[in-house]
């Protein structure tokens, strides 16, 4: 079965610094999703990547999917306190129904 | 356009009671998914439903758990005879008819005493 590994598990960053979160799949992905979860709340959809080499940006967040479609990175530029939360990558391996999620990366931003 | 709605947001039950969790998908979405997030664990798929049909229930525990998505009304996740291990956050997601991004509700946090 497909598994997703996220790294790091936890990240503490000074406000204004850049950071990167990685997500690695054991199998080729059909689709790769990035969500953000505020502590104790629901998931907010950030981006979906489907094509090898694809890159998408929204405000200060950029996500990339490698050519082999097995690895994705999420990069935040000039981090702000509003970026704090849990970032989850999710994979749709067979274009079926379920999304398999990684365990998440907990991001803390120090003022 | 309202997002995915779940109620109640918090639910407390004693061991042996029943828990009913409701999910109203986004307007125009006919696919509903339920996920469970246990403390310190990731989000795990439970079941995928379309109107009046269970499409994939491979993530549902074999006993005590059931789900439905009737022709009218919200999707219901029902847990009978709850145990402490059922304490978790239960999230519902919906997507449009063409398989696409899943949008998540705020979750229901179930606490079993």
Interface residues (C-beta under 8 A of the other chain):
Chain A: X33 X35 X40 X41 X42 X43 X44 X45 X48 X88 X90 X95 X96 X97 X98 X99 X100 X101 X102 X103 X104
Chain B: X31 X33 X35 X41 X42 X43 X44 X45 X48 X55 X56 X58 X59 X91 X93 X99 X101 X102 X103 X104 X105 X106 X107 X109
